[in-house]
């Protein structure tokens, strides 16, 4: 009984391997899979597009909003106010410039709620010396929690960005929260 079971199992493994070899999915089938974002137009060696393009030194004010609570920091004399930890706001701006656009989603205005963008979970507004303010709306995490849905401006594109955007927001919000509570 043991030998017959082993031989049967071996035949099943060989048959499965043969099917995969001759009839299985092609090596580039993952690029066609709609669950993975559909067909990829980008080569793996090409850099991803930055989520936001700005110079951190050009930012004069940071406004963070979550649950109708707003925290504002203004640069005075070329320096950000002292935070806990020191340099948290400069780090926040620097880290925002390193975030990338993972995937753009084609959504209509009525489709924002399931992505946590109507209303948004949080907002980052950066006032700059040159150019209009930058507004980034932060929504829900994606199902695997590796990314978050964001929207550039109130009417801009919806983008899947890395989950670091939420983490960076939380760090900066806590730093400003501690700053505001230490002043009171």
C-alpha positions as a printed Julia matrix, in Angstrom:
184×3 Matrix{Float64}:
   0.0    0.0     0.0
   2.82   2.42    0.78
   4.69   1.78   -2.45
   1.56   2.14   -4.56
   0.68   5.45   -2.85
   4.19   6.77   -3.37
   4.19   5.8    -7.05
   0.76   7.42   -7.52
   1.95  10.62   -5.84
   5.09  10.65   -8.0
   2.97  10.26  -11.16
   0.76  13.18  -10.07
   3.81  15.4    -9.46
   5.3   14.51  -12.86
   1.94  15.12  -14.61
   1.54  18.48  -12.86
   5.09  19.51  -13.76
   4.55  18.5   -17.38
   1.35  20.52  -17.56
   3.1   23.61  -16.12
   5.98  23.17  -18.56
   3.85  22.85  -21.7
   0.53  24.5   -20.9
   1.09  26.68  -17.84
   0.98  30.45  -17.74
   3.56  32.36  -19.74
   6.4   34.04  -17.83
   4.92  37.5   -18.44
   1.36  36.51  -17.43
   1.75  38.46  -14.19
   1.8   41.67  -16.24
  -1.6   40.81  -17.7
  -3.22  39.99  -14.33
  -5.81  42.68  -13.5
  -5.46  41.9    -9.78
  -1.88  43.14   -9.96
  -2.76  46.36  -11.75
  -3.09  45.17  -15.32
  -0.53  45.48  -18.02
   2.63  47.26  -16.94
   3.97  50.03  -19.16
   7.03  50.53  -17.0
  10.19  48.5   -17.15
  11.35  47.28  -13.72
  14.57  49.27  -14.1
  12.75  52.56  -14.74
  12.36  54.85  -11.72
   8.89  55.43  -10.34
   7.29  58.87  -10.52
   7.6   60.95   -7.35
   4.37  61.42   -5.43
   5.01  65.13   -4.83
   7.6   67.37   -6.41
   8.8   70.25   -4.27
  11.93  71.59   -2.63
  11.77  71.15    1.16
  13.55  74.52    1.66
  10.76  76.25   -0.32
   8.06  75.18    2.19
   7.1   77.93    4.67
   4.13  76.31    6.4
   2.95  72.77    7.1
  -0.71  72.14    7.9
  -1.73  68.64    8.99
  -5.38  67.75    9.54
  -6.93  64.57   10.96
 -10.42  64.11   12.41
 -11.07  67.87   12.21
  -7.97  68.5    14.35
  -5.51  70.78   12.62
  -1.85  71.26   13.46
   0.11  74.1    11.84
   3.83  74.82   11.87
   5.33  77.97   10.34
   8.95  78.39    9.43
  10.37  81.43   11.2
  13.76  82.86   10.34
  14.42  79.93    8.02
  13.89  77.4    10.83
  11.08  75.15   11.89
   9.95  75.33   15.53
  11.64  72.89   17.89
   9.78  69.61   17.99
  10.14  66.36   19.8
  12.18  64.73   18.3
  14.25  67.69   17.06
  14.23  68.12   13.3
  11.01  66.13   12.86
   9.48  68.62   10.4
  12.58  68.9     8.23
  12.77  65.1     8.18
   9.06  64.92    7.31
   9.51  67.19    4.28
  12.62  65.37    3.15
  10.89  61.99    3.45
   7.83  63.24    1.52
  10.06  64.04   -1.45
  11.2   60.4    -1.51
   7.71  58.88   -1.72
   6.73  57.39   -5.06
   3.58  56.89   -7.06
   2.95  53.14   -7.21
  -0.16  53.12   -9.39
  -2.74  55.6   -10.66
  -6.4   54.66  -10.41
  -9.03  55.86  -12.85
 -11.92  56.8   -10.55
 -14.91  59.06  -10.91
 -15.93  61.61   -8.27
 -18.62  59.27   -6.89
 -16.08  56.46   -6.3
 -13.95  58.15   -3.61
 -15.68  56.87   -0.46
 -14.49  53.21   -0.58
 -10.9   54.49   -0.82
 -11.27  56.69    2.26
 -11.1   59.89    0.25
 -14.67  61.18    0.72
 -14.0   62.51    3.27
 -10.24  61.98    3.48
  -8.72  60.37    6.56
  -6.01  63.04    6.76
  -4.64  66.02    4.83
  -1.19  67.46    4.29
  -0.98  71.02    3.0
   2.39  72.57    2.19
   2.54  76.33    1.67
   5.51  77.33   -0.47
   7.41  80.5    -1.35
   6.97  79.79   -5.03
   3.88  78.22   -6.54
   0.52  77.31   -5.14
   0.18  75.23   -1.97
   0.44  71.45   -2.36
  -2.44  69.43   -0.95
  -2.27  65.7    -0.4
  -5.4   63.89    0.78
  -4.77  60.56    2.52
  -7.34  57.77    2.4
  -7.5   54.13    3.46
  -4.78  51.53    3.31
  -4.98  49.09    0.42
  -6.21  45.56    1.32
  -2.72  44.25    2.04
  -1.86  47.4     4.08
   1.32  47.91    2.04
   0.05  51.14    0.53
  -2.45  53.93    1.0
  -4.77  55.67   -1.42
  -3.99  59.37   -1.8
  -5.3   62.19   -3.91
  -3.29  65.16   -5.07
  -5.46  68.2    -4.5
  -9.23  68.08   -4.16
  -9.78  67.1    -7.8
  -6.48  65.51   -8.8
  -5.68  61.9    -9.56
  -6.11  59.07   -7.05
  -2.85  57.24   -6.52
  -1.75  54.18   -4.64
   1.32  55.26   -2.67
   3.46  53.33   -0.23
   2.13  53.01    3.33
   5.03  55.2     4.44
   2.92  58.24    3.59
   0.63  57.4     6.53
   3.54  56.64    8.82
   5.27  59.92    7.95
   2.03  61.84    8.5
   1.54  60.18   11.91
   5.09  61.02   13.02
   4.77  64.68   12.01
   1.29  64.99   13.52
   2.53  63.57   16.84
   5.51  65.94   16.81
   3.21  68.93   16.25
   0.77  67.57   18.84
   3.54  67.43   21.42
   4.69  70.91   20.41
   1.19  72.37   20.86
   0.66  70.61   24.2
   4.03  71.81   25.54
   3.06  75.43   24.72
  -0.2   75.23   26.69
